Amino acid sequence: MRWGDFVIIAAVLLAAAALAVFLAMQAAGDRLYAEIWKDGELTQRVALTPDTRETIDLDGHNTIVLDGLTARMAGADCRDQVCVRTGTLSRAGQAAVCLPNRVVLKLVGEKNEVDAIVS
C-alpha cells in the first residue's frame, strides 16, 4: 500500500463519520413526540416524557402503548403482525407500520430553539 491509499481510506472514514454525526443530529431533538397516523391523517401527537404512561386503542384494531420515552404497537388484529414485531421505538425517526389497518406510529424529535432573548 502506498501513502495515497492511506489518504483515500482516511477521507472515506472522515466522510462516513461526518455523515453519521449529521444523521444523528437530524434525528435528535430536545423533545420527543409519538405521532399516530390513521388513513394518512395525524390523529394524535403525544409528547413523551419519563412520566408518560398511556395505552391508546384505535377502534379495536390496534393497541399502542406509550411508556416513558418509548412507544410500541402492542397489539393488532391483522394477520401478519409485522407492526407488533417491530418492537419498542425509542429514537426519533423510528416507526411501526400496520399496512392492513393503515396505521403508522412514529417518533419525531423537535428542537427547542430560541428565537430571541429579551432582558
N, C-alpha and C positions, 0 to 999 in steps of 0.2 A: 504494500500500500504506500502511496505517496502522500505528501503533505496536502495536496489538493483534495484527496479523498477525505481526509480528516476535516477539511474546511466544509465540504459538502455535507458530511454527516452532522457536523456542528450546526450548520444552517438549517437542516431539516429538523433536528431536535429543538432548536430555538423556535422555529415556526410552529411546531407541534405544541410546545409549552405556551406560546403566546395565544394560540387558538384555544387551548384548554382554559386558560385564565379568562379569556373573553367570554366563552360559553358559560363558565361558572358565574361570572358577574352578571350575565344576562338573565340567568335563571334565579339568582339570589335576589332577595329583597328584604326590606325591613319588616314587611307584613306578609303573611301567608293566608291565602283565601282558598276555600273549596268552592268550585263552581259546578253546579248541576244543570246540565243542558238536556232538555227533552224535546224531541222533534225539531231540533235546530234552534230552539229558543231557550234563553237563560231563564231558568225557573227559580233558582236560589243561588245566593252568594253568601257564604258564611265565613267570617273571619276566624281563623284558627289561632287559639291561644293555648297555653299549657293547661288551662282550666276547661277547655271545650269538651263537653260530653253530650252528644246528641245522636239520636237514631232517626233517620228520615225514611219514611215509607212512601214509595211512589206508586200509588194506585194498586198496591198489592203485587206489582210486577218486580220491583227492585227494592232492596233494602240497603241503605247507605249508613255506615257508622263513622262518626267523627269522634276521634278520641285524642285529645291533646292537640299536638301539631301534626297528626296523621289522619288519613281518611282511607276507607276501603269499601268496596262493594261487597257487603256481607252475604247477600242472597239475591237470586234472580230466578224467575220461572222459565227462563229459556233453556233449550236443550244442551247447548254446548258448554255453558258456564265459564266461558273464557274471561268474562269480566270479574267473576269471583276469584278465579285462579290467578288473576293479575297480582293479587296480594295487597299489601299496605303501601299506600302512597305517602311519601314523607318529604319530597323536594318539589319545588316549583318546576313545572314543565312535565311532570308525570301525569298519566291519565289512565283511566279504566273505561273501556267502551263496551256497551251491550248493544250490538247491532240489531238483534231481533226486536228489542224493545225501543230502539233509537234513543238510548240514554248514554250520556257522557259525563263522567266525573273527572274533573281535572283540577290540579293545584296550580295556583297562579301567585307569583310573587309581585309585590309592589313596593317600590322605593318610596320612602318618606323624604321628599326633597324640600328644602327650604327655599322659598321664593324671595323672601326679604326679611331682614331683621330690623325691627323698629325699636328704638330706645326711648 
